[in-house]
């Protein structure tokens, strides 16, 4: 069985909605969340958490099965459709190795 890493970058303002989607998608309770990350996207603009470039993002990483990753991505797409202006983007990466 192969695992995937779903990496979700999103505006900190929608943290509650993203965490609800995580729980609803697969009842996953294992993840890594990095709050207050900065960056720049093609459509989301620059977020540096200062007066000139306000706003911050959170980064959520979930290691899960292929089917769980697919369900999670579906929930992220639904969030993007309803909250897209707030900014959310997800990526699925292959996990080559992990420790137990």
Secondary structure, DSSP 8 states (H G I E B T S, - for coil): --EEEEEEEEEGGGHHHHHHHHHHHH-----EEEEEE-EEETTTEEE-SSSSS---EEEEEEEEEHHHHHHHHHHHHHHHHHHGGG-EEEEEEE------
